[in-house]
Amino acid sequence: MDRDRRGWHIDKGIPIAVLVTVVLLAVSIARDQSKQDERISLVESSVQTLQQARINDQERTQKTYDELKVDIRRMNEKLDRLLESQYGRN
């Protein structure tokens, strides 16, 4: 009864097959965790790429919208001048 139970120990009564199974299971879990980390990293990278593409698309769309507003404003000014010249004289 004087044995120290605080540290790790293996009982000689445990079959070797159980020990091998536990070790193989631990290795399998570690490998699966590594694969999962790789997949998560790939997904994060894809999300960042998609977010940057969305930002670029929004900037391009905003630029086009601003250009269209300027063009429409110019067309309105030209129409106003044309109408004034046509009907302002009469």
Residue pairs with C-beta under 8 A, 6 or more apart in sequence:
10 19
